[in-house]
């Protein structure tokens, strides 16, 4: 993927468990405690239900087989241990096989507040609760299948849809605006910002999301909203690649952010 990580994923030992250090577990504990203070009344009900089903330990990093037991029983999904960064072929292949990739490392204290790479806290706390939801899980599965068969250019467009749904999606629920994107739910700053009056919000149209540029290193200037996960189910079962080709013909919208500063 053209990028190297300073982190190294931990491999399971003979018993299938990863031997996390006390320091690793302490970072997990602090991350969980901090985010649990931010998400009540802000995360969507489906996420909170999934979090309850997973029953994540607060004082240690969960083992992947603990997550798999719950996901298998609810939607037939699993999580899969991967290196810190994986090629797009591997990423889409895992999703197509109902396996969600989890890089088995946790951020350092130096990057406690912000980390560009998805660590185990982001993947498990941010994403796994909603993999217990059938409609969300179906969308993710279909997305993987499409991405696996897509060309490199088509994948670039598909990545934008993933970004504005799975990572940074919002929901207009009966109780008000709620969060379902894992990139928001694993970040206290983004959790508060996404529901503030600062960013722009629009109802999700797949064509629009596919054409919207984004940057990973800033707060999002725009979010797309759904009314329920049925919308994601319907997008997954529509002819999404025809919409991708339409987006490719139309081109990208003007970015709503300044260019990234030169390194």
Secondary structure, DSSP 8 states (H G I E B T S, - for coil): -----S-------TTS-----HHHHHHHHHHHHHHHHHHTTTB-HHHHHHHHHHT--SSS---HHHHHHHHHHHTS-EEEEE-SS--HHHHHHHHHTTEEEEE-----GGGSS--SS--HHIIIIIIGGGGGSHHHHHHHHHHHHHHHHS-HHHHHHHHHHHIIIIIT-EEEETTEEEE--HHHHT-HHHHHHHTSSSSEEEE--HHHHHT----TTS--SEEEEESSHHHHHHHHHS-HHHHHHHHHHH-----SS------
